[in-house]
Amino acid sequence: MGNLSETWYVEPVFDYEYKTYQLRSYTKHLAERFSELKFYPYLSDLRSHLQRLDEFKTGRAELQKNVRRDIARIDMDRQKLIRESIPEDAGVMLELGEIVNFAIAHLSHYYRDGLQNLDALNAQVQISPLGIFNGVQDSGFLFFRKNTSTRIYSYHLRIIRRSVADEVYKDVQTRFIEEITTGMFTNFNELKWDLIRSTRTSEITSAYLVETNTEYPQYETLLPLAKRYLINSRL
């Protein structure tokens, strides 16, 4: 199973063993992709699953806190009613809690593993600014250099706001422009200014050269590494 729906943990068949099997099948697929050095969109999907599970767990705890309570006894000294929470249903809700707890622990392991593997590739990939560097701009260009060719992308840093928990985080939107023939003596700074002039984007001066001696997947690995570099440079 390569994917999980957003609400997989509350969908039929509702059974702890079945749900753990479903989850293990999904993470087996993730482990295969990570072994191929492919991390996108798998890491971001993992992060989204963990966020939803955590939100569900937090919301469930808040609901339990505010539900109707039974009177346990009367404190005559303080003239106060002492209430206790009604016990949670021992069936479905208890099993759902066990499923969610297992899923958070299991997916967190694979998320950390994926991040560590991606971090290990940083030493194999060199990202450097082209020309005079005046700080990271919100928009610019990325040059992914191979042996005899270079892929060119534009990028745009943006702020993403989510209504859930008032979450705010940075993201990088990229767009493929073209792939051109390049060699050992290509002047990439000159190439950058040719591109700026041809696209009539004189307000953009930032561009980065991405190089590696290893054949990594472009979409699933090199682009996420470049995006993380841009986000971390902008913090």
C-alpha positions as CSV (number, residue, x, y, z in Angstrom):
1,M,0.0,0.0,0.0
2,G,1.7,3.2,-1.2
3,N,-0.7,5.7,0.3
4,L,-2.9,6.3,3.3
5,S,-6.0,8.5,3.2
6,E,-6.2,11.5,5.5
7,T,-8.7,9.7,7.7
8,W,-7.4,6.1,7.4
9,Y,-7.5,5.5,11.2
10,V,-11.3,5.9,11.5
11,E,-12.3,4.2,8.2
12,P,-13.6,0.7,7.9
13,V,-12.4,-2.0,8.6
14,F,-12.1,-0.7,12.2
15,D,-9.9,-3.1,13.9
16,Y,-6.5,-2.6,15.6
17,E,-4.7,-5.5,13.9
18,Y,-6.0,-4.5,10.5
19,K,-5.0,-0.9,11.1
20,T,-1.5,-1.8,12.2
21,Y,-1.2,-4.0,9.1
22,Q,-2.3,-1.1,6.9
23,L,0.2,1.2,8.6
24,R,3.1,-1.3,8.3
25,S,2.3,-1.8,4.6
26,Y,2.5,2.0,4.1
27,T,5.8,2.4,5.9
28,K,7.3,-0.6,4.0
29,H,6.6,1.4,0.9
30,L,8.3,4.4,2.5
31,A,11.4,2.4,3.4
32,E,11.7,1.2,-0.2
33,R,11.5,4.8,-1.5
34,F,14.1,6.0,1.1
35,S,16.5,3.2,0.1
36,E,16.2,4.6,-3.5
37,L,17.1,8.0,-2.1
38,K,13.7,9.3,-2.9
39,F,12.3,11.6,-0.2
40,Y,9.7,13.8,-1.8
41,P,6.7,13.8,-1.5
42,Y,7.0,11.0,1.0
43,L,8.5,13.1,3.9
44,S,5.9,15.8,3.5
45,D,3.1,13.2,3.4
46,L,4.5,11.7,6.6
47,R,4.6,15.1,8.3
48,S,0.9,15.7,7.3
49,H,-0.2,12.3,8.7
50,L,1.6,13.0,12.0
51,Q,0.0,16.5,12.2
52,R,-3.5,15.1,11.7
53,L,-3.0,12.3,14.3
54,D,-1.6,14.8,16.8
55,E,-4.5,17.2,16.2
56,F,-7.0,14.3,16.7
57,K,-5.3,13.2,19.9
58,T,-5.3,16.8,21.2
59,G,-8.9,17.4,20.3
60,R,-9.9,14.1,21.9
61,A,-8.2,15.0,25.1
62,E,-9.9,18.4,25.2
63,L,-13.2,16.8,24.6
64,Q,-12.7,14.4,27.5
65,K,-11.8,17.3,29.7
66,N,-15.1,19.1,28.9
67,V,-17.6,16.3,28.8
68,R,-20.4,15.9,31.4
69,R,-19.1,14.7,34.7
70,D,-20.9,12.6,37.3
71,I,-21.2,13.6,41.0
72,A,-18.8,11.5,43.0
73,R,-19.5,13.0,46.4
74,I,-20.4,16.1,48.3
75,D,-17.7,18.0,50.3
76,M,-19.8,19.4,53.2
77,D,-16.9,21.3,54.7
78,R,-16.4,23.4,51.5
79,Q,-20.0,23.0,50.4
80,K,-18.8,21.8,47.0
81,L,-19.8,19.1,44.6
82,I,-16.9,16.8,43.7
83,R,-17.3,15.5,40.1
84,E,-15.4,12.9,38.2
85,S,-15.2,12.2,34.4
86,I,-17.5,9.6,33.0
87,P,-15.3,6.7,32.0
88,E,-14.5,6.5,28.3
89,D,-16.3,3.8,26.4
90,A,-14.1,0.7,26.7
91,G,-14.8,-0.4,23.1
92,V,-14.4,1.7,20.0
93,M,-12.9,4.8,21.6
94,L,-10.3,2.8,23.5
95,E,-9.3,0.9,20.4
96,L,-9.1,4.1,18.4
97,G,-6.8,5.6,21.1
98,E,-4.5,2.6,20.8
99,I,-4.4,2.9,17.0
100,V,-3.6,6.6,17.1
101,N,-0.9,6.1,19.8
102,F,0.7,3.3,17.8
103,A,0.5,5.2,14.5
104,I,2.2,8.3,16.0
105,A,5.1,6.3,17.4
106,H,5.5,4.2,14.3
107,L,5.3,7.1,11.8
108,S,7.6,9.3,13.9
109,H,10.3,6.6,13.6
110,Y,10.1,6.7,9.8
111,Y,9.9,10.4,9.7
112,R,13.1,10.8,11.8
113,D,14.8,8.1,9.7
114,G,13.9,9.9,6.5
115,L,15.1,13.3,7.7
116,Q,18.4,11.7,8.9
117,N,19.0,10.1,5.5
118,L,18.2,13.3,3.7
119,D,20.6,15.2,6.0
120,A,23.3,12.7,5.2
121,L,23.1,13.7,1.5
122,N,24.0,17.3,2.3
123,A,27.7,16.4,2.3
124,Q,27.4,15.1,-1.2
125,V,25.5,18.1,-2.7
126,Q,27.1,21.5,-3.0
127,I,24.9,24.6,-3.2
128,S,26.5,27.9,-3.8
129,P,25.3,31.4,-4.8
130,L,26.2,32.7,-8.3
131,G,27.9,36.1,-8.5
132,I,27.6,38.8,-5.9
133,F,25.6,37.7,-3.0
134,N,23.4,40.2,-1.2
135,G,21.3,37.9,0.8
136,V,18.5,35.4,-0.1
137,Q,15.7,37.0,-2.1
138,D,12.2,35.6,-2.1
139,S,12.6,34.7,-5.8
140,G,15.4,33.6,-8.0
141,F,16.8,30.7,-10.0
142,L,18.3,27.3,-9.4
143,F,20.9,25.7,-11.7
144,F,21.1,21.9,-11.3
145,R,24.4,21.0,-13.0
146,K,25.1,17.5,-14.4
147,N,28.0,16.2,-16.5
148,T,26.9,17.7,-19.9
149,S,23.7,19.5,-19.1
150,T,22.0,21.8,-16.6
151,R,18.4,22.0,-15.5
152,I,17.1,25.5,-14.7
153,Y,14.2,26.2,-12.3
154,S,12.8,29.4,-10.9
155,Y,11.9,29.5,-7.2
156,H,9.7,31.6,-5.0
157,L,9.8,31.6,-1.2
158,R,6.3,31.9,0.4
159,I,4.7,31.9,3.8
160,I,2.0,29.3,4.4
161,R,-0.6,29.9,7.0
162,R,-2.9,27.2,8.3
163,S,-6.1,27.8,10.3
164,V,-5.3,24.7,12.5
165,A,-3.3,25.8,15.6
166,D,-2.4,29.1,13.8
167,E,0.5,27.3,12.1
168,V,2.8,29.4,10.0
169,Y,5.7,27.9,8.0
170,K,7.8,28.6,4.9
171,D,7.6,26.8,1.6
172,V,9.4,27.1,-1.7
173,Q,7.5,26.9,-5.0
174,T,9.6,25.9,-8.0
175,R,8.9,25.9,-11.7
176,F,11.0,24.1,-14.4
177,I,12.2,26.5,-17.1
178,E,14.5,24.5,-19.4
179,E,17.4,22.0,-19.7
180,I,20.5,23.3,-21.5
181,T,23.8,21.8,-22.6
182,T,26.7,22.8,-20.4
183,G,30.4,21.8,-20.0
184,M,33.3,22.1,-17.7
185,F,34.0,25.7,-18.6
186,T,30.5,27.1,-18.6
187,N,30.3,30.5,-17.0
188,F,27.2,30.1,-14.8
189,N,27.3,33.7,-13.6
190,E,27.1,34.9,-17.2
191,L,24.3,32.3,-17.8
192,K,22.4,33.7,-14.8
193,W,22.5,37.2,-16.2
194,D,21.5,36.0,-19.7
195,L,18.5,34.3,-18.1
196,I,17.5,37.4,-16.1
197,R,17.7,39.5,-19.3
198,S,15.7,37.0,-21.4
199,T,13.0,36.7,-18.8
200,R,12.9,40.4,-18.1
201,T,13.1,39.9,-14.3
202,S,15.7,42.6,-13.5
203,E,14.4,42.8,-9.9
204,I,15.7,39.2,-9.3
205,T,19.4,38.8,-8.8
206,S,19.6,35.6,-6.7
207,A,20.7,32.4,-8.3
208,Y,22.2,29.2,-6.9
209,L,24.3,26.4,-8.5
210,V,23.5,22.9,-7.3
211,E,26.3,20.3,-8.0
212,T,26.9,16.7,-7.1
213,N,29.1,13.9,-8.3
214,T,26.4,11.3,-7.6
215,E,23.3,10.7,-9.7
216,Y,20.5,11.5,-7.3
217,P,16.8,11.7,-8.3
218,Q,16.0,15.2,-9.4
219,Y,12.4,15.6,-8.3
220,E,12.4,13.4,-5.2
221,T,15.8,14.4,-3.8
222,L,17.8,17.3,-5.3
223,L,14.8,19.7,-5.4
224,P,13.9,19.1,-1.7
225,L,17.5,19.6,-0.7
226,A,17.7,22.9,-2.5
227,K,14.4,24.0,-1.0
228,R,15.6,23.2,2.5
229,Y,18.8,25.1,1.8
230,L,16.8,28.2,0.7
231,I,14.4,28.0,3.7
232,N,17.2,27.6,6.2
233,S,19.1,30.5,4.6
234,R,16.1,32.7,5.0
235,L,15.5,32.0,8.7
